Amino acid sequence: MTTNLTGSPATTATDSVLACQDVVKEFHVTGSKVVAVDHVSLDFPAGDVLAVVGESGSGKSTLARMLLRLMPVTSGTITFRGEDVTDLRGKRLRAYWSQVQAVFQDPFASFNQFFPVGDLLRRSLALSSVGREEADALIEECLGYVGLTPAQALHKYPHQLSGGQRQRVMLARALMMRPKVLLADEATSMLDATLRVNVLNVLHDLKDDLGLTVLFITHDIGQACYLADRVAVMEHGKVVERGSTDEVIFAPQAAYTKRLLADVPDLKGSLKRAV
Ligand SMILES: Nc1ncnc2c1ncn2[C@@H]1O[C@H](COP(=O)(O)OP(=O)(O)OP(=O)(O)O)[C@@H](O)[C@H]1O
């Protein structure tokens, strides 16, 4: 049975925008087997921010890649809006990719350094049928969602933007596809503290403004609790804790979660101050 991140049973598949049921990923390396994701079932209700937290090697990125259908599952099922997408191919897989967009850790890696940002964004729309004027309007709208104006971004080359601005341009590019789900995999890890808060706030506002479901993957339980409505904690490929952010912070059950929380001693205090 699938449960949502609060641990209660998922009533129907259509309650969630994205879900995985009993998903496993095994890697076989030089005769030995690594179980990177070990029977994980999660349910992502529409319009929530959900964080998956765990230390390096806990299986977060492997889970993210499977949810994004960038990597096949060993076993288990992934559903999107009630439809089994585990083995989608061709056109239907491309349609899925337009609905589930991702932003990764290093925005520099995703940019061609030799093109101004405006060209890069327009090229992202090249395969769709929108005309030049419509494309420019969409780009302006999506830059607006992440707090940038065309003048701040379009004529600049990637190296002329700050890390936070580059990451916000990547978010704008993802939003141009009008996705239902935005998956951010360590998307704030390379930013300094101020820029990180800035991007976290943008992600939070996107949820409110666009009703996006945001899946936030991080090793940092502090960031997870700052941003997310619900948190799932992964250790050695398994989900060892799940619940609302308050439940996870104030009544953690797993020893592993308690240890992660102990590494952020002022978390409860800073969250209280933010309320
Ligand atoms: N392509 C691969 N081949 C073999 N083993 C892999 C592969 N990708 C991941 N692993 C292993 O699977 C486990 C989970 O890795 P994964 O990258 O998903 O963890 P993570 O929690 O995202 O860590 P990090 O935060 O460091 O990226 C690790 O033991 C890793 O070494």
The ligand as a Gaussian input file, in Angstrom:
#p B3LYP/6-31G(d) Opt

LIG

0 1
 N       25.662000       4.572000     -11.466000
 C       25.954000       3.981000     -10.296000
 N       26.647000       2.835000     -10.257000
 C       26.909000       2.218000      -9.083000
 N       26.549000       2.696000      -7.867000
 C       25.855000       3.845000      -7.858000
 C       25.529000       4.548000      -9.055000
 N       24.833000       5.680000      -8.717000
 C       24.732000       5.667000      -7.365000
 N       25.355000       4.582000      -6.856000
 C       25.432000       4.211000      -5.428000
 O       24.117000       4.238000      -4.906000
 C       24.101000       4.784000      -3.595000
 C       23.170000       5.994000      -3.550000
 O       23.737000       7.044000      -4.353000
 P       22.972000       8.430000      -4.601000
 O       23.824000       9.258000      -5.489000
 O       21.587000       8.147000      -5.029000
 O       22.945000       9.035000      -3.130000
 P       22.645000      10.515000      -2.680000
 O       21.894000      10.405000      -1.413000
 O       22.015000      11.283000      -3.788000
 O       24.105000      11.070000      -2.416000
 P       24.740000      12.498000      -2.797000
 O       24.024000      13.490000      -1.939000
 O       26.181000      12.331000      -2.446000
 O       24.506000      12.672000      -4.271000
 C       25.548000       5.105000      -3.257000
 O       26.071000       4.013000      -2.550000
 C       26.201000       5.228000      -4.603000
 O       27.568000       4.902000      -4.532000

